[in-house]
Amino acid sequence: MEEVARSMEDAAPASEIIEILDIVSHSHTPMMILRIPSQVIVAASPGAHKLLDPLAQPLIGRSLRDFTMSHPSGAMPLLESGRITGYETLQVIKATGQRRRLWISALPDTEITGLVIAMLLKEEATGRAHIPWKDRDTSAPVIGSTDARLIVDRVSNEVYPSLGYRVDEVIGTSFLALIVPEDIADVLTALAQTSKHKEGVALRVGVLNADLVQVTCQLVLLPLPPAPSCAFALLTQDSQSGLADGRTVADLLTLLGRGIRAAMTAQAVGPPPLRSDLDLQHLSSRELEIVTRLIAGDRVPSIAKQLFLTEGTVRNYLSSIFRKLRVGTRQELIELLRQAPSGGLRK
């Protein structure tokens, strides 16, 4: 561990090095510290060692590319230049043939340079990445999607407490109209990346709220057909405070996980079998997440485990969903959501 710390000294203050190494050394999640752009492994969690080196070969000092196969991505230069803060690629572990979703993320609001945290996330049966962190924050992200003209065609009801807009004020408007002018170029670049490579992208942007005041947000984008349609999640400044505001590196990772999970929910609401004419705008992002998992075939115990909730809490959410959609049972809910015509969450 001391050798690893010395190798990181030029990239980060000592206190941040200690915190990052502590997180990595105690994580069961396959997590690594990488130098960029070489992807040389500087530190690796027990979970990463178990996944990548079943023959107990050393990981430190070798490139992640020695252990995985992936399609080329143009996201690394964008991350290095600061135009995005993170991105996703699909990886195949050479030793076992397992598929993993690799999220590479810079650490915002730190003095760390030249290093990123990389997480090899397991795929669920639905194809979503499994986020292995409990979300303890009570604030919820705004989730939604756009069509191929970048017109917002769905948005969750958190858009009002987060940004001050009513749902009907946002649906039918350009997504770019929410972004401050100086950040539009980076958002378009991120959209091009996610559309071309079919992978997620994260970046920090300024968003104009209903009072035309700029709010700093973390934006996570995932692709939807047809390009450049996208699913999005916005985490406002209250959920995106940096280390200077008392957040830890672990908190920042949790925030990234919350954004990824929320964007995957927005992505899952888009395609069939969910019908297009059903008004779901009164459901919260958490309720939408439970709905999409229920439609995918998950039962209450599985949903509770995936979302780090108690089964009682999941059932409470289901009761709220039943009341809002005027159904009495899970089967009635599934039948309602699957009725033709199919589509997504719309006004």
C-alpha positions as MATLAB code, in Angstrom:
seq = 'MEEVARSMEDAAPASEIIEILDIVSHSHTPMMILRIPSQVIVAASPGAHKLLDPLAQPLIGRSLRDFTMSHPSGAMPLLESGRITGYETLQVIKATGQRRRLWISALPDTEITGLVIAMLLKEEATGRAHIPWKDRDTSAPVIGSTDARLIVDRVSNEVYPSLGYRVDEVIGTSFLALIVPEDIADVLTALAQTSKHKEGVALRVGVLNADLVQVTCQLVLLPLPPAPSCAFALLTQDSQSGLADGRTVADLLTLLGRGIRAAMTAQAVGPPPLRSDLDLQHLSSRELEIVTRLIAGDRVPSIAKQLFLTEGTVRNYLSSIFRKLRVGTRQELIELLRQAPSGGLRK';
ca = [
       0.000    0.000    0.000;
       2.889    2.391    0.735;
       4.312    1.819   -2.753;
       0.920    2.599   -4.266;
       0.651    5.795   -2.211;
       4.105    6.910   -3.344;
       3.138    6.297   -6.968;
       0.147    8.595   -6.494;
       1.918   11.418   -4.677;
       2.311   13.590   -7.745;
      -1.370   13.279   -8.615;
      -3.213   14.075   -5.398;
      -2.877   15.538   -1.893;
      -1.997   13.007    0.812;
      -5.393   13.136    2.562;
      -7.238   12.350   -0.669;
      -4.780    9.544   -1.497;
      -5.398    7.928    1.885;
      -9.172    8.162    1.518;
      -9.182    6.717   -2.008;
      -6.854    3.862   -1.087;
      -8.989    3.059    1.944;
     -12.113    2.842   -0.224;
     -10.400    0.652   -2.797;
      -8.715   -1.669   -0.294;
     -12.013   -2.452    1.458;
     -14.291   -2.728   -1.571;
     -15.819   -5.997   -2.732;
     -16.766   -4.200   -5.947;
     -14.180   -4.650   -8.732;
     -12.741   -1.142   -8.428;
      -9.401    0.281   -9.524;
      -7.389    3.465   -9.672;
      -6.073    3.934  -13.217;
      -3.587    6.291  -14.779;
      -4.953    7.882  -17.911;
      -4.782    7.505  -20.821;
      -2.670    4.340  -20.437;
      -5.182    2.676  -18.044;
      -2.254    1.348  -15.996;
      -3.594   -0.007  -12.699;
      -2.262    1.917   -9.700;
      -4.489    0.306   -7.051;
      -7.096   -2.450   -7.120;
      -9.760   -3.701   -4.728;
     -10.039   -7.318   -3.538;
     -13.040   -7.593   -5.853;
     -10.931   -6.515   -8.836;
      -8.195   -9.017   -7.999;
     -10.764  -11.803   -7.720;
     -12.403  -10.917  -11.035;
      -9.354  -10.141  -13.158;
      -6.584  -12.419  -11.893;
      -7.951  -15.868  -10.991;
      -4.352  -17.166  -11.295;
      -3.172  -14.596   -8.728;
      -1.016  -12.692  -11.218;
      -0.205   -9.121  -10.095;
      -2.476   -6.329  -11.341;
      -0.534   -3.280  -10.161;
       1.603   -1.769  -12.897;
      -0.245   -3.511  -15.723;
      -2.834   -1.998  -18.026;
      -6.499   -2.888  -17.631;
      -6.371   -3.687  -21.351;
      -4.228   -6.733  -20.492;
      -7.247   -8.252  -18.725;
     -10.231   -7.087  -20.766;
     -11.463   -6.781  -24.335;
     -13.586   -3.874  -25.524;
     -14.583   -1.908  -28.584;
     -12.635    1.311  -29.184;
     -14.149    4.410  -27.581;
     -13.420    8.045  -28.217;
     -14.351    9.056  -24.683;
     -10.921    9.030  -23.042;
      -9.694   12.248  -24.737;
     -12.956   13.922  -23.681;
     -12.354   12.838  -20.086;
      -8.727   14.004  -20.165;
      -9.755   17.426  -21.474;
     -12.449   17.826  -18.810;
     -15.341   17.967  -21.297;
     -16.927   14.949  -19.604;
     -16.471   13.561  -16.086;
     -17.114    9.886  -16.794;
     -18.131    7.306  -19.361;
     -19.222    3.708  -19.786;
     -17.922    0.932  -22.018;
     -18.780   -2.748  -22.333;
     -15.868   -4.993  -21.326;
     -15.317   -8.745  -21.638;
     -13.011  -10.335  -19.054;
     -10.372  -12.304  -20.974;
      -9.911  -14.989  -18.316;
     -13.585  -15.917  -17.979;
     -15.532  -14.341  -20.839;
     -17.789  -12.443  -18.384;
     -19.418   -9.217  -19.574;
     -19.021   -6.166  -17.344;
     -20.016   -2.518  -17.649;
     -16.913   -0.413  -17.029;
     -17.557    3.096  -15.696;
     -14.489    5.309  -15.650;
     -14.906    8.482  -13.601;
     -12.861   11.505  -12.695;
     -13.239   12.773   -9.151;
     -14.889   16.219   -9.269;
     -13.922   18.917   -6.794;
     -10.593   17.313   -5.915;
      -7.039   18.230   -6.844;
      -6.439   14.802   -8.339;
      -5.044   14.811  -11.868;
      -4.013   11.987  -14.154;
      -5.941    9.368  -12.183;
      -9.486    8.039  -12.422;
     -11.586    5.513  -10.568;
     -12.778    2.577  -12.687;
     -15.595    0.231  -11.666;
     -16.450   -3.047  -13.404;
     -20.183   -3.323  -12.757;
     -22.086   -6.586  -13.092;
     -24.934   -6.758  -15.594;
     -28.378   -7.668  -14.309;
     -30.694   -9.993  -16.233;
     -32.352   -6.928  -17.768;
     -29.017   -5.697  -19.145;
     -28.753   -2.866  -16.612;
     -25.554   -2.349  -14.692;
     -25.893   -3.275  -11.025;
     -24.994   -0.292   -8.824;
     -23.500   -1.763   -5.633;
     -23.919    1.306   -3.401;
     -26.835    2.190   -1.174;
     -28.311    5.582   -1.969;
     -28.658    7.343    1.398;
     -29.492   10.776    0.012;
     -33.141   11.790    0.183;
     -32.913   14.086   -2.857;
     -34.006   12.473   -6.102;
     -32.685   13.123   -9.611;
     -34.761   14.497  -12.454;
     -35.082   11.787  -15.097;
     -36.464   11.931  -18.605;
     -35.714   11.479  -22.281;
     -35.669   13.266  -25.618;
     -36.647   12.349  -29.141;
     -34.273   12.500  -32.108;
     -34.786   16.286  -32.353;
     -33.670   16.618  -28.710;
     -37.205   17.629  -27.695;
     -38.058   16.465  -24.166;
     -40.814   13.856  -24.477;
     -40.847   12.684  -20.848;
     -39.662   13.985  -17.500;
     -40.227   12.940  -13.896;
     -42.131   15.044  -11.382;
     -38.879   15.895   -9.522;
     -38.369   18.609  -12.140;
     -40.540   20.955  -10.025;
     -38.800   20.690   -6.611;
     -35.383   20.546   -8.296;
     -35.676   23.228  -10.965;
     -39.032   24.924  -10.417;
     -40.648   23.796  -13.683;
     -43.999   22.062  -14.016;
     -43.844   18.873  -16.061;
     -45.980   20.399  -18.830;
     -43.584   23.353  -19.082;
     -40.679   21.053  -19.973;
     -42.286   18.397  -22.175;
     -42.271   19.552  -25.800;
     -39.346   21.960  -25.365;
     -35.745   21.557  -26.443;
     -33.520   19.835  -23.895;
     -30.749   22.242  -24.876;
     -32.932   25.164  -23.752;
     -32.338   23.999  -20.168;
     -28.541   24.157  -20.556;
     -26.548   27.382  -20.089;
     -25.137   28.537  -23.463;
     -21.483   28.007  -22.521;
     -22.098   24.301  -21.792;
     -24.176   23.433  -24.880;
     -21.114   22.481  -26.952;
     -20.010   19.940  -24.327;
     -23.521   18.486  -24.103;
     -23.647   18.080  -27.897;
     -20.239   16.396  -27.826;
     -21.447   14.028  -25.100;
     -24.617   13.270  -27.080;
     -22.541   12.458  -30.156;
     -20.381   10.123  -28.057;
     -23.292    8.272  -26.488;
     -25.158    7.973  -29.802;
     -22.176    6.714  -31.793;
     -20.781    4.236  -29.280;
     -24.040    3.283  -27.492;
     -22.467    3.983  -24.098;
     -23.216    6.209  -21.141;
     -21.562    9.574  -20.544;
     -21.490   11.809  -17.454;
     -20.604   15.506  -17.289;
     -21.155   18.597  -15.157;
     -23.334   21.300  -16.675;
     -25.070   24.493  -15.747;
     -28.870   24.265  -15.956;
     -31.259   27.231  -15.942;
     -34.057   26.838  -13.407;
     -37.508   28.416  -13.720;
     -36.153   31.683  -12.271;
     -33.361   31.681  -14.907;
     -30.779   31.080  -12.193;
     -27.906   28.765  -13.094;
     -27.827   25.512  -11.124;
     -24.808   23.206  -11.339;
     -25.872   19.649  -12.128;
     -24.399   16.279  -12.866;
     -25.870   15.070  -16.161;
     -25.834   11.388  -17.104;
     -26.791   10.450  -20.676;
     -27.669    7.035  -22.100;
     -28.632    6.276  -25.720;
     -32.141    5.630  -27.021;
     -33.231    4.801  -30.575;
     -33.281    6.545  -32.951;
     -30.063    8.545  -32.470;
     -29.502   11.109  -31.076;
     -32.474   10.404  -28.768;
     -31.297    9.961  -25.194;
     -32.321    9.136  -21.654;
     -31.048   11.594  -19.071;
     -30.693   12.097  -15.334;
     -29.967   15.473  -13.715;
     -28.678   15.715  -10.133;
     -28.912   19.273   -8.889;
     -26.303   21.125   -6.828;
     -27.697   19.985   -3.465;
     -26.873   16.442   -4.579;
     -23.581   17.423   -6.189;
     -21.618   19.242   -3.507;
     -17.909   18.647   -3.602;
     -15.284   17.744   -1.038;
     -15.052   21.357    0.040;
     -18.641   21.110    1.261;
     -17.977   18.082    3.430;
     -18.501   15.380    0.826;
     -16.121   12.425    0.836;
     -14.794   10.510   -2.147;
     -17.231    7.731   -1.194;
     -20.077   10.271   -1.370;
     -18.990   11.349   -4.843;
     -18.997    7.725   -6.004;
     -22.477    7.287   -4.551;
     -23.649   10.361   -6.463;
     -22.291    8.911   -9.699;
     -24.061    5.638   -8.945;
     -27.326    7.483   -8.307;
     -27.036    9.269  -11.647;
     -26.280    6.053  -13.543;
     -29.179    4.202  -11.879;
     -31.588    7.054  -12.623;
     -30.549    7.321  -16.276;
     -31.023    3.564  -16.672;
     -34.571    3.963  -15.342;
     -35.278    6.678  -17.917;
     -33.784    4.425  -20.596;
     -35.973    1.486  -19.504;
     -39.168    3.563  -19.644;
     -38.574    4.468  -23.284;
     -39.015    1.356  -25.441;
     -41.883   -1.187  -25.465;
     -43.582   -2.898  -23.685;
     -44.608    0.252  -21.772;
     -47.519    1.955  -23.536;
     -47.240    5.513  -24.807;
     -50.665    6.930  -23.957;
     -50.586    6.272  -20.191;
     -49.954    9.324  -18.001;
     -47.057    8.397  -15.699;
     -45.838   11.929  -15.009;
     -47.063   11.828  -11.404;
     -44.765    8.936  -10.539;
     -41.466    9.760   -8.844;
     -38.157    8.522  -10.247;
     -38.037    5.836   -7.538;
     -41.572    4.707   -8.377;
     -40.658    4.586  -12.061;
     -37.628    2.472  -11.240;
     -39.783   -0.017   -9.361;
     -42.320   -0.063  -12.221;
     -39.665   -0.832  -14.848;
     -38.188   -3.611  -12.726;
     -41.628   -5.089  -12.130;
     -42.332   -5.081  -15.871;
     -38.966   -6.793  -16.442;
     -40.166   -9.691  -14.261;
     -38.506   -8.861  -10.934;
     -40.424   -9.614   -7.746;
     -40.472   -7.620   -4.522;
     -37.552   -9.445   -2.806;
     -35.331   -8.995   -5.874;
     -36.276   -5.323   -6.287;
     -35.589   -4.687   -2.602;
     -32.153   -6.307   -2.859;
     -31.177   -4.433   -6.023;
     -32.229   -1.058   -4.618;
     -30.990   -1.638   -1.031;
     -34.520   -1.202    0.321;
     -36.593   -3.303    2.688;
     -39.377   -5.373    1.164;
     -41.837   -3.313    3.226;
     -40.532   -0.092    1.655;
     -40.926   -1.545   -1.860;
     -44.501   -2.559   -1.029;
     -45.192    0.966    0.241;
     -43.971    2.359   -3.081;
     -46.171   -0.141   -4.914;
     -49.195    0.991   -2.882;
     -48.476    4.585   -3.941;
     -48.147    3.502   -7.589;
     -51.414    1.544   -7.411;
     -53.197    4.586   -6.004;
     -51.821    6.966   -8.637;
     -52.626    4.606  -11.541;
     -55.903    3.389  -10.033;
     -55.141   -0.338   -9.990;
     -55.433   -2.820   -7.139;
     -52.777   -5.487   -7.771;
     -49.373   -5.979   -9.360;
     -50.942   -8.066  -12.130;
     -53.418   -5.291  -12.941;
     -50.506   -2.831  -13.049;
     -48.517   -5.011  -15.434;
     -51.532   -5.515  -17.702;
     -52.231   -1.776  -17.705;
     -48.656   -0.838  -18.603;
     -48.371   -3.474  -21.339;
     -51.575   -2.577  -23.205;
     -51.089   -1.376  -26.781;
     -50.025    1.040  -28.065;
     -46.483    0.692  -26.763;
     -43.989    3.459  -26.167;
     -42.773    5.401  -23.156;
     -43.519    7.903  -20.448;
     -45.246   10.850  -22.067;
     -47.409   13.750  -21.078;
];
